[in-house]
Amino acid sequence: MKRRKRVLTTEYAPTTCPHCGYVVECATSMQDMNAPRPGCVTVCIKCAGVSQFTPTMSLIPFDARKLDPEAAELVRRARRLISSRRPS
Ligand SMILES: [Zn+2]
C-alpha cells in the first residue's frame, strides 16, 4: 500500500505574484514538509505562473526550463491542476 505523501501549507508575509499581481500569503509544499525559503520555486494559485522566492521572500519570475527533471515534473503537475480548476 502506497502511503499518501504529507504536505504542509505555510503562511508568510503577503507578496505579489510577478505574473498577475495576485497577493499570495501562503504556499503548499509539494515535495516535503518544509516551509518556503529563499530560492524555492513556486506556482501561482491564480495564474499558474512560475516564480522564485528572493532572499527577502518576495517573488520574481522564474524560467521553469532551469529546473531539474523531477522538479520540472512537479511544476508541470501543479500548473495542470491549477489550470484545470480555473473557470474558463
Ligand atoms: Zn499569478
PDB file of the backbone (N, CA, C, O) and the ligand in Angstrom, with CONECT records:
HET     ZN  A 101       1
ATOM      1  N   MET A   1       0.842  -1.196   0.000  1.00  0.00           N
ATOM      2  CA  MET A   1       0.000   0.000   0.000  1.00  0.00           C
ATOM      3  C   MET A   1       0.880   1.251   0.000  1.00  0.00           C
ATOM      4  O   MET A   1       1.795   1.390   0.812  1.00  0.00           O
ATOM      5  N   LYS A   2       0.584   2.135  -0.913  1.00  0.00           N
ATOM      6  CA  LYS A   2       1.383   3.357  -1.007  1.00  0.00           C
ATOM      7  C   LYS A   2       0.885   4.383   0.013  1.00  0.00           C
ATOM      8  O   LYS A   2      -0.306   4.686   0.080  1.00  0.00           O
ATOM      9  N   ARG A   3       1.806   4.898   0.789  1.00  0.00           N
ATOM     10  CA  ARG A   3       1.441   5.885   1.792  1.00  0.00           C
ATOM     11  C   ARG A   3       1.272   7.240   1.134  1.00  0.00           C
ATOM     12  O   ARG A   3       2.105   7.665   0.334  1.00  0.00           O
ATOM     13  N   ARG A   4       0.188   7.910   1.477  1.00  0.00           N
ATOM     14  CA  ARG A   4      -0.063   9.239   0.919  1.00  0.00           C
ATOM     15  C   ARG A   4       0.977  10.220   1.470  1.00  0.00           C
ATOM     16  O   ARG A   4       1.255  10.256   2.669  1.00  0.00           O
ATOM     17  N   LYS A   5       1.538  11.010   0.558  1.00  0.00           N
ATOM     18  CA  LYS A   5       2.531  11.990   0.981  1.00  0.00           C
ATOM     19  C   LYS A   5       1.886  13.106   1.795  1.00  0.00           C
ATOM     20  O   LYS A   5       0.801  13.579   1.457  1.00  0.00           O
ATOM     21  N   ARG A   6       2.548  13.522   2.859  1.00  0.00           N
ATOM     22  CA  ARG A   6       2.045  14.644   3.643  1.00  0.00           C
ATOM     23  C   ARG A   6       2.523  15.941   3.009  1.00  0.00           C
ATOM     24  O   ARG A   6       3.620  16.012   2.456  1.00  0.00           O
ATOM     25  N   VAL A   7       1.696  16.950   3.097  1.00  0.00           N
ATOM     26  CA  VAL A   7       2.081  18.258   2.580  1.00  0.00           C
ATOM     27  C   VAL A   7       1.922  19.281   3.696  1.00  0.00           C
ATOM     28  O   VAL A   7       1.270  19.014   4.705  1.00  0.00           O
ATOM     29  N   LEU A   8       2.507  20.425   3.514  1.00  0.00           N
ATOM     30  CA  LEU A   8       2.477  21.479   4.517  1.00  0.00           C
ATOM     31  C   LEU A   8       2.085  22.790   3.845  1.00  0.00           C
ATOM     32  O   LEU A   8       2.689  23.194   2.851  1.00  0.00           O
ATOM     33  N   THR A   9       1.071  23.448   4.394  1.00  0.00           N
ATOM     34  CA  THR A   9       0.721  24.785   3.910  1.00  0.00           C
ATOM     35  C   THR A   9       1.227  25.794   4.931  1.00  0.00           C
ATOM     36  O   THR A   9       0.930  25.690   6.121  1.00  0.00           O
ATOM     37  N   THR A  10       1.993  26.772   4.456  1.00  0.00           N
ATOM     38  CA  THR A  10       2.636  27.749   5.319  1.00  0.00           C
ATOM     39  C   THR A  10       2.175  29.152   4.956  1.00  0.00           C
ATOM     40  O   THR A  10       2.110  29.509   3.780  1.00  0.00           O
ATOM     41  N   GLU A  11       1.856  29.939   5.964  1.00  0.00           N
ATOM     42  CA  GLU A  11       1.536  31.349   5.724  1.00  0.00           C
ATOM     43  C   GLU A  11       2.808  32.171   5.887  1.00  0.00           C
ATOM     44  O   GLU A  11       3.676  31.842   6.695  1.00  0.00           O
ATOM     45  N   TYR A  12       2.907  33.256   5.099  1.00  0.00           N
ATOM     46  CA  TYR A  12       4.058  34.151   5.225  1.00  0.00           C
ATOM     47  C   TYR A  12       3.611  35.560   4.877  1.00  0.00           C
ATOM     48  O   TYR A  12       2.465  35.772   4.480  1.00  0.00           O
ATOM     49  N   ALA A  13       4.512  36.522   5.025  1.00  0.00           N
ATOM     50  CA  ALA A  13       4.160  37.916   4.754  1.00  0.00           C
ATOM     51  C   ALA A  13       3.652  38.030   3.318  1.00  0.00           C
ATOM     52  O   ALA A  13       4.281  37.506   2.398  1.00  0.00           O
ATOM     53  N   PRO A  14       2.526  38.705   3.116  1.00  0.00           N
ATOM     54  CA  PRO A  14       1.954  38.792   1.768  1.00  0.00           C
ATOM     55  C   PRO A  14       2.951  39.362   0.769  1.00  0.00           C
ATOM     56  O   PRO A  14       3.671  40.315   1.066  1.00  0.00           O
ATOM     57  N   THR A  15       2.983  38.770  -0.412  1.00  0.00           N
ATOM     58  CA  THR A  15       3.791  39.264  -1.506  1.00  0.00           C
ATOM     59  C   THR A  15       2.958  39.138  -2.776  1.00  0.00           C
ATOM     60  O   THR A  15       1.883  38.538  -2.763  1.00  0.00           O
ATOM     61  N   THR A  16       3.456  39.703  -3.871  1.00  0.00           N
ATOM     62  CA  THR A  16       2.648  39.780  -5.080  1.00  0.00           C
ATOM     63  C   THR A  16       3.206  38.886  -6.170  1.00  0.00           C
ATOM     64  O   THR A  16       4.416  38.854  -6.392  1.00  0.00           O
ATOM     65  N   CYS A  17       2.334  38.164  -6.851  1.00  0.00           N
ATOM     66  CA  CYS A  17       2.755  37.358  -7.992  1.00  0.00           C
ATOM     67  C   CYS A  17       3.279  38.287  -9.085  1.00  0.00           C
ATOM     68  O   CYS A  17       2.568  39.206  -9.493  1.00  0.00           O
ATOM     69  N   PRO A  18       4.507  38.074  -9.570  1.00  0.00           N
ATOM     70  CA  PRO A  18       5.062  38.962 -10.601  1.00  0.00           C
ATOM     71  C   PRO A  18       4.393  38.776 -11.956  1.00  0.00           C
ATOM     72  O   PRO A  18       4.608  39.573 -12.869  1.00  0.00           O
ATOM     73  N   HIS A  19       3.588  37.737 -12.091  1.00  0.00           N
ATOM     74  CA  HIS A  19       2.932  37.465 -13.376  1.00  0.00           C
ATOM     75  C   HIS A  19       1.553  38.122 -13.471  1.00  0.00           C
ATOM     76  O   HIS A  19       1.197  38.673 -14.512  1.00  0.00           O
ATOM     77  N   CYS A  20       0.774  38.062 -12.380  1.00  0.00           N
ATOM     78  CA  CYS A  20      -0.613  38.532 -12.452  1.00  0.00           C
ATOM     79  C   CYS A  20      -0.978  39.550 -11.386  1.00  0.00           C
ATOM     80  O   CYS A  20      -2.063  40.129 -11.444  1.00  0.00           O
ATOM     81  N   GLY A  21      -0.101  39.788 -10.411  1.00  0.00           N
ATOM     82  CA  GLY A  21      -0.385  40.767  -9.376  1.00  0.00           C
ATOM     83  C   GLY A  21      -1.198  40.231  -8.214  1.00  0.00           C
ATOM     84  O   GLY A  21      -1.511  40.973  -7.283  1.00  0.00           O
ATOM     85  N   TYR A  22      -1.543  38.957  -8.256  1.00  0.00           N
ATOM     86  CA  TYR A  22      -2.314  38.351  -7.162  1.00  0.00           C
ATOM     87  C   TYR A  22      -1.482  38.372  -5.879  1.00  0.00           C
ATOM     88  O   TYR A  22      -0.291  38.062  -5.895  1.00  0.00           O
ATOM     89  N   VAL A  23      -2.126  38.743  -4.764  1.00  0.00           N
ATOM     90  CA  VAL A  23      -1.422  38.774  -3.480  1.00  0.00           C
ATOM     91  C   VAL A  23      -1.421  37.372  -2.886  1.00  0.00           C
ATOM     92  O   VAL A  23      -2.473  36.797  -2.609  1.00  0.00           O
ATOM     93  N   VAL A  24      -0.233  36.840  -2.698  1.00  0.00           N
ATOM     94  CA  VAL A  24      -0.107  35.494  -2.139  1.00  0.00           C
ATOM     95  C   VAL A  24       0.470  35.595  -0.736  1.00  0.00           C
ATOM     96  O   VAL A  24       1.376  36.387  -0.475  1.00  0.00           O
ATOM     97  N   GLU A  25      -0.073  34.775   0.167  1.00  0.00           N
ATOM     98  CA  GLU A  25       0.403  34.809   1.547  1.00  0.00           C
ATOM     99  C   GLU A  25       0.518  33.419   2.153  1.00  0.00           C
ATOM    100  O   GLU A  25       0.726  33.268   3.357  1.00  0.00           O
ATOM    101  N   CYS A  26       0.379  32.404   1.301  1.00  0.00           N
ATOM    102  CA  CYS A  26       0.632  31.055   1.796  1.00  0.00           C
ATOM    103  C   CYS A  26       1.067  30.169   0.634  1.00  0.00           C
ATOM    104  O   CYS A  26       0.820  30.483  -0.531  1.00  0.00           O
ATOM    105  N   ALA A  27       1.709  29.074   0.967  1.00  0.00           N
ATOM    106  CA  ALA A  27       2.181  28.143  -0.048  1.00  0.00           C
ATOM    107  C   ALA A  27       2.030  26.730   0.483  1.00  0.00           C
ATOM    108  O   ALA A  27       2.202  26.483   1.676  1.00  0.00           O
ATOM    109  N   THR A  28       1.710  25.811  -0.404  1.00  0.00           N
ATOM    110  CA  THR A  28       1.638  24.403  -0.036  1.00  0.00           C
ATOM    111  C   THR A  28       2.799  23.674  -0.683  1.00  0.00           C
ATOM    112  O   THR A  28       2.972  23.706  -1.902  1.00  0.00           O
ATOM    113  N   SER A  29       3.587  23.021   0.147  1.00  0.00           N
ATOM    114  CA  SER A  29       4.732  22.269  -0.340  1.00  0.00           C
ATOM    115  C   SER A  29       4.258  21.027  -1.081  1.00  0.00           C
ATOM    116  O   SER A  29       3.349  20.336  -0.623  1.00  0.00           O
ATOM    117  N   MET A  30       4.875  20.742  -2.233  1.00  0.00           N
ATOM    118  CA  MET A  30       4.516  19.537  -2.984  1.00  0.00           C
ATOM    119  C   MET A  30       5.525  18.424  -2.776  1.00  0.00           C
ATOM    120  O   MET A  30       5.298  17.293  -3.206  1.00  0.00           O
ATOM    121  N   GLN A  31       6.621  18.725  -2.129  1.00  0.00           N
ATOM    122  CA  GLN A  31       7.717  17.780  -2.097  1.00  0.00           C
ATOM    123  C   GLN A  31       8.119  17.332  -0.695  1.00  0.00           C
ATOM    124  O   GLN A  31       8.572  16.202  -0.513  1.00  0.00           O
ATOM    125  N   ASP A  32       7.960  18.197   0.283  1.00  0.00           N
ATOM    126  CA  ASP A  32       8.418  17.852   1.616  1.00  0.00           C
ATOM    127  C   ASP A  32       7.613  18.650   2.628  1.00  0.00           C
ATOM    128  O   ASP A  32       6.632  19.303   2.272  1.00  0.00           O
ATOM    129  N   MET A  33       8.018  18.601   3.864  1.00  0.00           N
ATOM    130  CA  MET A  33       7.290  19.294   4.929  1.00  0.00           C
ATOM    131  C   MET A  33       7.956  20.619   5.284  1.00  0.00           C
ATOM    132  O   MET A  33       7.767  21.126   6.390  1.00  0.00           O
ATOM    133  N   ASN A  34       8.724  21.179   4.372  1.00  0.00           N
ATOM    134  CA  ASN A  34       9.434  22.409   4.673  1.00  0.00           C
ATOM    135  C   ASN A  34       8.641  23.639   4.258  1.00  0.00           C
ATOM    136  O   ASN A  34       7.937  23.631   3.248  1.00  0.00           O
ATOM    137  N   ALA A  35       8.766  24.694   5.052  1.00  0.00           N
ATOM    138  CA  ALA A  35       8.195  25.978   4.671  1.00  0.00           C
ATOM    139  C   ALA A  35       9.022  26.554   3.526  1.00  0.00           C
ATOM    140  O   ALA A  35      10.205  26.236   3.404  1.00  0.00           O
ATOM    141  N   PRO A  36       8.410  27.407   2.672  1.00  0.00           N
ATOM    142  CA  PRO A  36       9.199  28.003   1.587  1.00  0.00           C
ATOM    143  C   PRO A  36      10.334  28.852   2.143  1.00  0.00           C
ATOM    144  O   PRO A  36      10.208  29.459   3.206  1.00  0.00           O
ATOM    145  N   ARG A  37      11.437  28.885   1.416  1.00  0.00           N
ATOM    146  CA  ARG A  37      12.603  29.658   1.820  1.00  0.00           C
ATOM    147  C   ARG A  37      13.199  30.291   0.570  1.00  0.00           C
ATOM    148  O   ARG A  37      12.849  29.901  -0.544  1.00  0.00           O
ATOM    149  N   PRO A  38      14.101  31.268   0.737  1.00  0.00           N
ATOM    150  CA  PRO A  38      14.689  31.905  -0.441  1.00  0.00           C
ATOM    151  C   PRO A  38      15.246  30.872  -1.419  1.00  0.00           C
ATOM    152  O   PRO A  38      15.912  29.916  -1.021  1.00  0.00           O
ATOM    153  N   GLY A  39      14.962  31.082  -2.699  1.00  0.00           N
ATOM    154  CA  GLY A  39      15.442  30.158  -3.726  1.00  0.00           C
ATOM    155  C   GLY A  39      14.400  29.125  -4.120  1.00  0.00           C
ATOM    156  O   GLY A  39      14.522  28.504  -5.176  1.00  0.00           O
ATOM    157  N   CYS A  40      13.366  28.926  -3.286  1.00  0.00           N
ATOM    158  CA  CYS A  40      12.316  27.963  -3.623  1.00  0.00           C
ATOM    159  C   CYS A  40      11.523  28.464  -4.835  1.00  0.00           C
ATOM    160  O   CYS A  40      11.315  29.663  -5.021  1.00  0.00           O
ATOM    161  N   VAL A  41      11.099  27.516  -5.634  1.00  0.00           N
ATOM    162  CA  VAL A  41      10.279  27.824  -6.798  1.00  0.00           C
ATOM    163  C   VAL A  41       8.825  27.567  -6.429  1.00  0.00           C
ATOM    164  O   VAL A  41       8.518  26.591  -5.745  1.00  0.00           O
ATOM    165  N   THR A  42       7.927  28.441  -6.881  1.00  0.00           N
ATOM    166  CA  THR A  42       6.521  28.328  -6.538  1.00  0.00           C
ATOM    167  C   THR A  42       5.648  28.571  -7.774  1.00  0.00           C
ATOM    168  O   THR A  42       6.060  29.226  -8.732  1.00  0.00           O
ATOM    169  N   VAL A  43       4.450  28.031  -7.723  1.00  0.00           N
ATOM    170  CA  VAL A  43       3.494  28.207  -8.820  1.00  0.00           C
ATOM    171  C   VAL A  43       2.309  28.990  -8.278  1.00  0.00           C
ATOM    172  O   VAL A  43       1.735  28.610  -7.257  1.00  0.00           O
ATOM    173  N   CYS A  44       1.933  30.076  -8.942  1.00  0.00           N
ATOM    174  CA  CYS A  44       0.828  30.934  -8.500  1.00  0.00           C
ATOM    175  C   CYS A  44      -0.496  30.180  -8.604  1.00  0.00           C
ATOM    176  O   CYS A  44      -0.806  29.591  -9.640  1.00  0.00           O
ATOM    177  N   ILE A  45      -1.275  30.204  -7.517  1.00  0.00           N
ATOM    178  CA  ILE A  45      -2.561  29.514  -7.490  1.00  0.00           C
ATOM    179  C   ILE A  45      -3.566  30.199  -8.415  1.00  0.00           C
ATOM    180  O   ILE A  45      -4.545  29.580  -8.832  1.00  0.00           O
ATOM    181  N   LYS A  46      -3.333  31.471  -8.738  1.00  0.00           N
ATOM    182  CA  LYS A  46      -4.276  32.238  -9.566  1.00  0.00           C
ATOM    183  C   LYS A  46      -3.975  32.071 -11.068  1.00  0.00           C
ATOM    184  O   LYS A  46      -4.876  31.770 -11.851  1.00  0.00           O
ATOM    185  N   CYS A  47      -2.701  32.268 -11.468  1.00  0.00           N
ATOM    186  CA  CYS A  47      -2.383  32.292 -12.902  1.00  0.00           C
ATOM    187  C   CYS A  47      -1.483  31.141 -13.335  1.00  0.00           C
ATOM    188  O   CYS A  47      -1.213  30.982 -14.526  1.00  0.00           O
ATOM    189  N   ALA A  48      -1.016  30.337 -12.380  1.00  0.00           N
ATOM    190  CA  ALA A  48      -0.125  29.212 -12.654  1.00  0.00           C
ATOM    191  C   ALA A  48       1.246  29.666 -13.165  1.00  0.00           C
ATOM    192  O   ALA A  48       1.988  28.871 -13.742  1.00  0.00           O
ATOM    193  N   GLY A  49       1.581  30.941 -12.955  1.00  0.00           N
ATOM    194  CA  GLY A  49       2.902  31.439 -13.316  1.00  0.00           C
ATOM    195  C   GLY A  49       3.959  30.884 -12.374  1.00  0.00           C
ATOM    196  O   GLY A  49       3.686  30.661 -11.195  1.00  0.00           O
ATOM    197  N   VAL A  50       5.160  30.663 -12.887  1.00  0.00           N
ATOM    198  CA  VAL A  50       6.240  30.090 -12.078  1.00  0.00           C
ATOM    199  C   VAL A  50       7.134  31.224 -11.573  1.00  0.00           C
ATOM    200  O   VAL A  50       7.585  32.060 -12.355  1.00  0.00           O
ATOM    201  N   SER A  51       7.384  31.245 -10.276  1.00  0.00           N
ATOM    202  CA  SER A  51       8.193  32.289  -9.651  1.00  0.00           C
ATOM    203  C   SER A  51       9.174  31.668  -8.665  1.00  0.00           C
ATOM    204  O   SER A  51       9.103  30.482  -8.343  1.00  0.00           O
ATOM    205  N   GLN A  52      10.097  32.516  -8.195  1.00  0.00           N
ATOM    206  CA  GLN A  52      11.086  32.065  -7.215  1.00  0.00           C
ATOM    207  C   GLN A  52      11.130  33.060  -6.067  1.00  0.00           C
ATOM    208  O   GLN A  52      11.041  34.269  -6.280  1.00  0.00           O
ATOM    209  N   PHE A  53      11.269  32.537  -4.826  1.00  0.00           N
ATOM    210  CA  PHE A  53      11.399  33.412  -3.672  1.00  0.00           C
ATOM    211  C   PHE A  53      12.798  34.040  -3.653  1.00  0.00           C
ATOM    212  O   PHE A  53      13.805  33.361  -3.855  1.00  0.00           O
ATOM    213  N   THR A  54      12.832  35.354  -3.406  1.00  0.00           N
ATOM    214  CA  THR A  54      14.100  36.065  -3.278  1.00  0.00           C
ATOM    215  C   THR A  54      14.568  35.968  -1.822  1.00  0.00           C
ATOM    216  O   THR A  54      13.837  35.447  -0.980  1.00  0.00           O
ATOM    217  N   PRO A  55      15.778  36.461  -1.511  1.00  0.00           N
ATOM    218  CA  PRO A  55      16.240  36.441  -0.116  1.00  0.00           C
ATOM    219  C   PRO A  55      15.299  37.178   0.842  1.00  0.00           C
ATOM    220  O   PRO A  55      15.274  36.866   2.032  1.00  0.00           O
ATOM    221  N   THR A  56      14.525  38.152   0.345  1.00  0.00           N
ATOM    222  CA  THR A  56      13.577  38.864   1.215  1.00  0.00           C
ATOM    223  C   THR A  56      12.174  38.275   1.117  1.00  0.00           C
ATOM    224  O   THR A  56      11.217  38.867   1.617  1.00  0.00           O
ATOM    225  N   MET A  57      12.045  37.105   0.474  1.00  0.00           N
ATOM    226  CA  MET A  57      10.783  36.382   0.335  1.00  0.00           C
ATOM    227  C   MET A  57       9.738  37.126  -0.501  1.00  0.00           C
ATOM    228  O   MET A  57       8.536  36.928  -0.320  1.00  0.00           O
ATOM    229  N   SER A  58      10.206  37.990  -1.424  1.00  0.00           N
ATOM    230  CA  SER A  58       9.281  38.456  -2.447  1.00  0.00           C
ATOM    231  C   SER A  58       9.431  37.488  -3.621  1.00  0.00           C
ATOM    232  O   SER A  58      10.247  36.567  -3.567  1.00  0.00           O
ATOM    233  N   LEU A  59       8.651  37.693  -4.674  1.00  0.00           N
ATOM    234  CA  LEU A  59       8.664  36.744  -5.786  1.00  0.00           C
ATOM    235  C   LEU A  59       9.154  37.405  -7.066  1.00  0.00           C
ATOM    236  O   LEU A  59       8.803  38.546  -7.367  1.00  0.00           O
ATOM    237  N   ILE A  60       9.974  36.666  -7.815  1.00  0.00           N
ATOM    238  CA  ILE A  60      10.428  37.122  -9.128  1.00  0.00           C
ATOM    239  C   ILE A  60      10.108  36.025 -10.142  1.00  0.00           C
ATOM    240  O   ILE A  60      10.074  34.847  -9.785  1.00  0.00           O
ATOM    241  N   PRO A  61       9.873  36.398 -11.408  1.00  0.00           N
ATOM    242  CA  PRO A  61       9.594  35.368 -12.416  1.00  0.00           C
ATOM    243  C   PRO A  61      10.751  34.384 -12.507  1.00  0.00           C
ATOM    244  O   PRO A  61      11.915  34.756 -12.364  1.00  0.00           O
ATOM    245  N   PHE A  62      10.409  33.116 -12.747  1.00  0.00           N
ATOM    246  CA  PHE A  62      11.433  32.066 -12.834  1.00  0.00           C
ATOM    247  C   PHE A  62      11.226  31.280 -14.118  1.00  0.00           C
ATOM    248  O   PHE A  62      10.098  30.942 -14.478  1.00  0.00           O
ATOM    249  N   ASP A  63      12.316  30.995 -14.798  1.00  0.00           N
ATOM    250  CA  ASP A  63      12.261  30.218 -16.032  1.00  0.00           C
ATOM    251  C   ASP A  63      12.228  28.723 -15.677  1.00  0.00           C
ATOM    252  O   ASP A  63      13.235  28.156 -15.254  1.00  0.00           O
ATOM    253  N   ALA A  64      11.065  28.100 -15.854  1.00  0.00           N
ATOM    254  CA  ALA A  64      10.885  26.698 -15.450  1.00  0.00           C
ATOM    255  C   ALA A  64      11.816  25.752 -16.205  1.00  0.00           C
ATOM    256  O   ALA A  64      12.008  24.616 -15.773  1.00  0.00           O
ATOM    257  N   ARG A  65      12.394  26.188 -17.314  1.00  0.00           N
ATOM    258  CA  ARG A  65      13.336  25.325 -18.058  1.00  0.00           C
ATOM    259  C   ARG A  65      14.635  25.105 -17.289  1.00  0.00           C
ATOM    260  O   ARG A  65      15.418  24.218 -17.629  1.00  0.00           O
ATOM    261  N   LYS A  66      14.866  25.925 -16.238  1.00  0.00           N
ATOM    262  CA  LYS A  66      16.091  25.773 -15.433  1.00  0.00           C
ATOM    263  C   LYS A  66      15.971  24.675 -14.393  1.00  0.00           C
ATOM    264  O   LYS A  66      16.962  24.327 -13.751  1.00  0.00           O
ATOM    265  N   LEU A  67      14.769  24.115 -14.210  1.00  0.00           N
ATOM    266  CA  LEU A  67      14.556  23.103 -13.163  1.00  0.00           C
ATOM    267  C   LEU A  67      15.125  21.752 -13.564  1.00  0.00           C
ATOM    268  O   LEU A  67      15.235  21.437 -14.749  1.00  0.00           O
ATOM    269  N   ASP A  68      15.487  20.954 -12.555  1.00  0.00           N
ATOM    270  CA  ASP A  68      15.889  19.577 -12.845  1.00  0.00           C
ATOM    271  C   ASP A  68      14.624  18.791 -13.204  1.00  0.00           C
ATOM    272  O   ASP A  68      13.522  19.240 -12.890  1.00  0.00           O
ATOM    273  N   PRO A  69      14.757  17.627 -13.856  1.00  0.00           N
ATOM    274  CA  PRO A  69      13.587  16.902 -14.371  1.00  0.00           C
ATOM    275  C   PRO A  69      12.524  16.591 -13.310  1.00  0.00           C
ATOM    276  O   PRO A  69      11.329  16.692 -13.590  1.00  0.00           O
ATOM    277  N   GLU A  70      12.944  16.217 -12.102  1.00  0.00           N
ATOM    278  CA  GLU A  70      11.978  15.880 -11.053  1.00  0.00           C
ATOM    279  C   GLU A  70      11.181  17.125 -10.632  1.00  0.00           C
ATOM    280  O   GLU A  70       9.958  17.071 -10.500  1.00  0.00           O
ATOM    281  N   ALA A  71      11.877  18.228 -10.427  1.00  0.00           N
ATOM    282  CA  ALA A  71      11.198  19.464 -10.035  1.00  0.00           C
ATOM    283  C   ALA A  71      10.324  19.977 -11.179  1.00  0.00           C
ATOM    284  O   ALA A  71       9.236  20.504 -10.947  1.00  0.00           O
ATOM    285  N   ALA A  72      10.804  19.822 -12.413  1.00  0.00           N
ATOM    286  CA  ALA A  72      10.027  20.266 -13.572  1.00  0.00           C
ATOM    287  C   ALA A  72       8.714  19.504 -13.656  1.00  0.00           C
ATOM    288  O   ALA A  72       7.684  20.077 -14.013  1.00  0.00           O
ATOM    289  N   GLU A  73       8.743  18.214 -13.331  1.00  0.00           N
ATOM    290  CA  GLU A  73       7.518  17.412 -13.358  1.00  0.00           C
ATOM    291  C   GLU A  73       6.539  17.883 -12.276  1.00  0.00           C
ATOM    292  O   GLU A  73       5.335  17.950 -12.523  1.00  0.00           O
ATOM    293  N   LEU A  74       7.042  18.209 -11.087  1.00  0.00           N
ATOM    294  CA  LEU A  74       6.180  18.726 -10.017  1.00  0.00           C
ATOM    295  C   LEU A  74       5.518  20.028 -10.450  1.00  0.00           C
ATOM    296  O   LEU A  74       4.327  20.236 -10.221  1.00  0.00           O
ATOM    297  N   VAL A  75       6.307  20.906 -11.082  1.00  0.00           N
ATOM    298  CA  VAL A  75       5.768  22.188 -11.541  1.00  0.00           C
ATOM    299  C   VAL A  75       4.715  21.960 -12.626  1.00  0.00           C
ATOM    300  O   VAL A  75       3.677  22.622 -12.644  1.00  0.00           O
ATOM    301  N   ARG A  76       4.993  21.013 -13.534  1.00  0.00           N
ATOM    302  CA  ARG A  76       4.005  20.706 -14.587  1.00  0.00           C
ATOM    303  C   ARG A  76       2.694  20.218 -13.969  1.00  0.00           C
ATOM    304  O   ARG A  76       1.613  20.633 -14.386  1.00  0.00           O
ATOM    305  N   ARG A  77       2.797  19.337 -12.976  1.00  0.00           N
ATOM    306  CA  ARG A  77       1.586  18.809 -12.317  1.00  0.00           C
ATOM    307  C   ARG A  77       0.821  19.923 -11.624  1.00  0.00           C
ATOM    308  O   ARG A  77      -0.405  19.991 -11.720  1.00  0.00           O
ATOM    309  N   ALA A  78       1.546  20.807 -10.917  1.00  0.00           N
ATOM    310  CA  ALA A  78       0.886  21.917 -10.208  1.00  0.00           C
ATOM    311  C   ALA A  78       0.175  22.828 -11.200  1.00  0.00           C
ATOM    312  O   ALA A  78      -0.958  23.249 -10.965  1.00  0.00           O
ATOM    313  N   ARG A  79       0.850  23.133 -12.318  1.00  0.00           N
ATOM    314  CA  ARG A  79       0.252  24.048 -13.309  1.00  0.00           C
ATOM    315  C   ARG A  79      -0.981  23.421 -13.944  1.00  0.00           C
ATOM    316  O   ARG A  79      -1.975  24.101 -14.196  1.00  0.00           O
ATOM    317  N   ARG A  80      -0.907  22.096 -14.205  1.00  0.00           N
ATOM    318  CA  ARG A  80      -2.051  21.396 -14.782  1.00  0.00           C
ATOM    319  C   ARG A  80      -3.241  21.439 -13.830  1.00  0.00           C
ATOM    320  O   ARG A  80      -4.374  21.690 -14.242  1.00  0.00           O
ATOM    321  N   LEU A  81      -2.966  21.187 -12.539  1.00  0.00           N
ATOM    322  CA  LEU A  81      -4.019  21.189 -11.523  1.00  0.00           C
ATOM    323  C   LEU A  81      -4.658  22.577 -11.418  1.00  0.00           C
ATOM    324  O   LEU A  81      -5.883  22.695 -11.382  1.00  0.00           O
ATOM    325  N   ILE A  82      -3.841  23.611 -11.369  1.00  0.00           N
ATOM    326  CA  ILE A  82      -4.350  24.969 -11.246  1.00  0.00           C
ATOM    327  C   ILE A  82      -5.158  25.345 -12.488  1.00  0.00           C
ATOM    328  O   ILE A  82      -6.236  25.930 -12.379  1.00  0.00           O
ATOM    329  N   SER A  83      -4.639  25.011 -13.658  1.00  0.00           N
ATOM    330  CA  SER A  83      -5.334  25.346 -14.902  1.00  0.00           C
ATOM    331  C   SER A  83      -6.682  24.622 -14.982  1.00  0.00           C
ATOM    332  O   SER A  83      -7.654  25.178 -15.495  1.00  0.00           O
ATOM    333  N   SER A  84      -6.743  23.385 -14.478  1.00  0.00           N
ATOM    334  CA  SER A  84      -7.990  22.627 -14.584  1.00  0.00           C
ATOM    335  C   SER A  84      -9.055  23.159 -13.628  1.00  0.00           C
ATOM    336  O   SER A  84     -10.245  22.909 -13.819  1.00  0.00           O
ATOM    337  N   ARG A  85      -8.628  23.890 -12.603  1.00  0.00           N
ATOM    338  CA  ARG A  85      -9.583  24.440 -11.630  1.00  0.00           C
ATOM    339  C   ARG A  85     -10.029  25.850 -12.003  1.00  0.00           C
ATOM    340  O   ARG A  85     -10.987  26.373 -11.434  1.00  0.00           O
ATOM    341  N   ARG A  86      -9.346  26.456 -12.945  1.00  0.00           N
ATOM    342  CA  ARG A  86      -9.655  27.828 -13.328  1.00  0.00           C
ATOM    343  C   ARG A  86     -10.945  27.857 -14.142  1.00  0.00           C
ATOM    344  O   ARG A  86     -11.074  27.088 -15.095  1.00  0.00           O
ATOM    345  N   PRO A  87     -11.901  28.717 -13.800  1.00  0.00           N
ATOM    346  CA  PRO A  87     -13.100  28.800 -14.634  1.00  0.00           C
ATOM    347  C   PRO A  87     -12.758  29.339 -16.016  1.00  0.00           C
ATOM    348  O   PRO A  87     -11.984  30.287 -16.146  1.00  0.00           O
ATOM    349  N   SER A  88     -13.329  28.742 -17.031  1.00  0.00           N
ATOM    350  CA  SER A  88     -12.984  29.177 -18.396  1.00  0.00           C
ATOM    351  C   SER A  88     -13.988  30.191 -18.940  1.00  0.00           C
ATOM    352  O   SER A  88     -13.844  30.656 -20.071  1.00  0.00           O
TER     353      SER A  88
HETATM  354 ZN    ZN A 101      -0.134  34.850 -10.656  1.00  0.00          ZN2+
END
